[in-house]
């Protein structure tokens, strides 16, 4: 019970209650102590509520100044003895002790004026910690520290008092690359910050006279044993999280949907875990069914903003950090549960595979999952043969319109999560892969026409004509030259030719689970179908620009992560040799492509090579921080 003349805590400082006025307390507290020059102490009075103060003493105190005049003789020893007594009682050592009980234990029968002195002694001791949660509720109590906690606090105090000495000793160990791990690891936090691209300066690296670059920091962490060689810094270096989005999507809303009886086929790699498209043919129409997360995700919602910040799902050999929550796959991926809800594009095609009509429906569809290999085995079946035929016709149409088909080696990289053992295997080509690609292009073309015809602000994807000289080489060298001649794609709200695909008007709409541009396109299409307000042109441009910028970071992190693990694979397999094909000549230098690794390198050994000529090479020097590797002839 707080009474007049009670000593109380106010913002963790002592105060004395002068008057009680209803539910308010008029307190006096000191704002500044007396100075050495003779300036007197400064005081203030203020009205506060009971929840703003906590009682220190039940008995009245003579004055506020008396709280500061109490003697601390022998108090530290008494606090330590009280802690030892409490620690000997196993039950008591685990529960908070009230300030009154602890005061009685340390200095039984103490004068009320000692309360502030005792409070300070307990708060500043190594043996006890103020219970902050209890203080918020007006109770002053302390938590006894364990001996382990006291040891850690003593160590921290020692390190603070001897900071310069400890740092000098650490730097000597660091210069010799002989750190005392794990204890020294904490001093390298700033170096890790540089390696991850989070900070640009490092006192430690400056003392080593080493430039504070991410690559130098990475090398230093490897040399000192802080990081293993397998540590992949690239997602963090681009500010990307390796955790999937956390906010889950609710169950798809109950709404009117067209129920389709015909089976559709979700065809993908055997390791795919997020199928978001399926295709089917009903004898008249081509159906492309797409996952429908936009049935739940609304424009500018928290989920939409989080997806925009990511731009895309990050795929690296260690796994995937998904743009939408992992839990959303069960409800929204196609073919994981039957039946599946989809946003479906129904395409009527002309004989030359141009899109005559595109209509869009909210559907319920039965989806059967197939691997590319399984689909190839069914390419003559009544279900899939028409799709392969349409794909061939569409590829021929696009080629006639100037499409550039590039076929360069690709690999699949698998990293064992436990052992970090890496496997790199060439990606096998399937006809079904190309077939599905053509179906997705047709859906994107149809969606672009639908949006344009209906005046819907939409994310269109375009690409300027490539710069490809006449008479390029055949084989891998020719494919490499085609790649070098391609221009960057553009995303905007005005339709334009996509020369690389040979499509006059195109949008990406087939991966809303993993690409933000596709998700915002779905949000816009659904708003149109439902008669809701559309995202206007300016807002659409801002959103697709933000999402595209974020997706660029994800692609860069993915590419650098792939290279990182390829180099780890070479380190794990020191006897590796492989074929390298000359794809370009630059004076005395030969630029090579290694198909089994999908890696580019060069030879500067002065031995001329013809385009598409092969040589067997091995990796002679590998530098993980800079991703530099020197291949030499075997």
WOZIQUI-V726976 format. One record per helix or strand of 3 or more residues. SS is the DSSP state (A for helix, B for strand). FROM is the first residue (numbers start at 0). LEN is the number of residues. If there is no record, write none. Layout:
SS:FROM:LEN
SS:FROM:LEN
This chain:
B:6:4
B:12:9
B:23:9
B:41:8
A:49:3
B:52:3
A:63:5
A:74:14
A:91:3
A:98:8
A:111:13
B:127:3
A:131:5
B:140:4
A:146:15
A:162:13
A:182:13
A:202:5
A:213:10
A:233:4
B:257:11
B:276:5
B:285:6
A:292:3
A:301:9
B:313:3
B:318:3
A:327:5
B:339:10
B:354:17
A:371:6
A:384:16
B:410:5
B:421:5
A:430:23
B:459:4
A:474:11
B:488:4
A:515:15
A:536:36
B:577:9
B:588:6
B:598:5
B:613:10
B:627:6
